[in-house]
Amino acid sequence: MTAVPTEQHSLDEWLAYLESIHSTSIDMGLDRVSEVARRMDINWSGVKIIVGGTNGKGSTCAMLESIYLAAGYSVGMYTSPHLIHFNERIRLDGSIVQDADIVAQLVLIEKARGEISLTYFEYTTLAALLLFKQHNVDVAVLEVGLGGRLDAVNIVDADCSIVTSVNIDHTQWLGNTREEIGFEKAHIFRAGKPAICSDPEPPQSLLDYANSIGADLWLFGKDFNYSGDKQQWAFAGRTQRRNALAYPALRGANQLLNASAALAAIEALRGRLAVPIQAIREGLLQASLPGRFQILPGQPTVILDVAHNPHAAAVLAHNLDGMAYFPYTHGVIGMLNDKDCDEVLKKMGRRIDHWYCASLPGDRARSGQDIADKITALFPADKDGLPTVAVYDTPVSAYEAAREKMADNDRIVVFGSFVTVAAVMQKLNKG
């Protein structure tokens, strides 16, 4: 039996323990985590917003956090996965929570769970909720880890829920069609509570579930919308219009859609949390989220994007098309086995001139050679010998090879997985 850590053990030791004690890393269902939450009475009077969806969850959470902070509220935010440090998952008033504060919650959860086995994600979700209760935050923004219906975050009785998009991902747990996946994601909606959906074409299963429980459904294009020109944009909700808004600091084609979902939620909750227009303007300009079409300063141009499914890859491709001209694009890619690699590559098409295919660590890793073989089959070299394809043992070695080969006026895009982006980001942070 694995020895139980104490308050004197480090966060890394605790996380290693959590990974070791449950038979599977993902164990869908709410019975176990709900019972532990009941024992610990994890509830407080603050407003709770749950954000789900295939893509756009993290960006929407970041904008909600930033806007509510600009409005003067105390804000807790829980997201996943992290890029480099676990602490990125839990934020209080815009700051990452310290190791000791997380460990203290894990000690309490370990005592309370008794005979109940919890997954890593269930432990950490409970830890975040305990911290938000202790600090009595005015609003908690909670990102769904996987799906919705059986995700640990769904134990929270949300005051408002957002589904940003419904697309094909995590098929082994959520289903193979948008209808099946939409049904899973819709279960974060609550009867009589605002249920925001910013997917322009929501699956019928999501609409049917929202109607069946009597949720207050807000649909993009019907209950809220946006318009804009090159200088500014405007949001229109059911009763509010927000004009002359600066574009979000978060870059990319879908960010106005994500921002609209955030503003719809803010409008729906205005009776409990009033937000002035200036806070919205400031919040949109200050929101940040590493690894989402993140363009690093300086030359050559380096773009980091965690796009790992076809929908996200399509958005990345669109964003790349919207940039200035670059003679050549170098692509560093590493993916997990359970992602639709073929479709991701098809969405990127021939935008990548030079491919650097990296193998990732772990049981779910896809080999760089496998990715390279798929690229070669999909995109035979043209008369100029493009694209070129090479294989590397790690994302860092792939990135270093790309930097050696590229010219200063080229660009490099690193994508395919959180793991890929995190590895390169750590390399860049170390210099």
Secondary structure by P-SEA (a helix, b strand, c coil): ccccccccccaaaaaaaaacccccccccccaaaaaaaaaaccccccbbbbbbcccaaaaaaaaaaaaaaaaccbbbbbbcccccccccccccccccccaaaaaaaaaaaaaaaccccccaaaaaaaaaaaaaaaacccbbbbbbcccccccccccccccbbbbccccccccccccccaaaaaaaaacccccccbbbbccccccaaaaaaaaaaccccccccccccccccccccccccccccccccccccccccaaaaaaaaaaaaaaaacccccccaaaaaaaaaaccccccccccccccbbbbbccccaaaaaaaaaaaaacccccbbbbbbbbccccaaaaaaaaacccccbbbbbbbbcccbbbaaaaaaaaaaacccccccccbbbbbccaaaaaaaaaacccccbbbbbcccaaaaaaaaaaaaac
